[in-house]
Amino acid sequence: MSITDKLKTLTVSKGLELISEYLEKDPEENIPKVMNMVDKIFPHDLYSVAREMIHETIDKKDNMYQLILYAYQLDAGVRRAFFNNFFVNATLNGSKIQDEYAAKYNCNVPWAILLDPTSACNLHCTGCWAAEYGHNYNLDYDTIDSIIKQGKKLGIYMYIYTGGEPTVRKNDLMKL
């Protein structure tokens, strides 16, 4: 049985686990193969825009492609958790919930939330806007927690923390 045929019989999480193991062996060689398998398994109109962007990224070997390859230098557990959250939670599970709310309320639901937990920063980067706002603006823990809970109900599982320097609030962010 080919890997494509085997993937058709698996649950999403088991299929992604198998794909992850396959990619671990040789990401640069296997990423294009995985995308070709995805195209064979899933209907053409399922995530067609995202799939086309991924194919384009692979073909051009652009900065995003280099970033994907860079992920394979991370700790394997961290990488698997990120890809699981990115693909399973944020993309597969999240998009379904987002589409339901978008249809119900006739609005757009964002795929990700950009969140500034603090304006504080221990760096002094040239040209950074954070220096202009001082270091006194912080979202309290309960507010950040509420934003995340509300977002999750809407199918939003991807949060991008900026600031200031978000790791100034690392204890709160890790707890969340």
Salt bridges, closest charged atoms under 4 A:
GLU17 OE2 - LYS14 NZ 3.28
GLU24 OE1 - ARG79 NH2 2.69
GLU29 OE2 - LYS33 NZ 3.48
ASP39 OD1 - ARG51 NH2 3.09
ASP39 OD2 - HIS55 NE2 2.51
GLU56 OE2 - LYS60 NZ 3.23
ASP145 OD2 - LYS149 NZ 3.07
ASP172 OD2 - ARG169 NH2 2.82
